[in-house]
Amino acid sequence: MLEIDFEERKIKLDEKWVTEQDMISMIKEKMEKGDMQFAEIALALEEFNVAFENSKEINISITLPVDDYEKLLSLGKGDEKAAVRTAINEFINRTSNKNAMVESEAVSEQDKQKKTFIKCFKCQAPIELLHGQKTTEIQCPKCMAIGHLKSENKEAVKYQDHFLG
């Protein structure tokens, strides 16, 4: 699960921010040199494309009282876009958590006790996953970064819908 900057339309690959076109160029370069070791780049390109296929840009204009604006702005540490994104994520998480609570009541007592923790790709904060949880998309409760869990199935197709050579 790689870090994606939706604002800049970039993905972090090998500690470097690259665009979709950068990744395509990197693959072409490797192929022209006869180097067929570009699976990692192709996987990043697929993750990038899936993330943008499953996202929606919102363009809105809101008028707020100054006091409310200041409260909102504090969520993003002075950055309006970050503040709005954080506020929306917190609202969605609150709603999702209520739905998850109803869903988790259906999970047996034995399954409730089984927990797994993973680290956030962005801030390294622990994220708790409950046994039996059916989601592949997770969100860090600390930094609100959203990521996708990879399949545990080792036989799963890695490069779906891509021709690699």
Secondary structure as UniProt FT lines:
FT   STRAND          4..5
FT   TURN            6..9
FT   STRAND          10..13
FT   TURN            14..15
FT   STRAND          16..18
FT   HELIX           20..32
FT   TURN            33..34
FT   HELIX           39..53
FT   HELIX           66..75
FT   TURN            76..78
FT   HELIX           80..105
FT   HELIX           109..113
FT   STRAND          115..119
FT   TURN            121..123
FT   STRAND          126..130
FT   TURN            131..132
FT   STRAND          137..139
FT   TURN            141..143
FT   STRAND          146..148
FT   TURN            154..155
FT   TURN            160..161
//
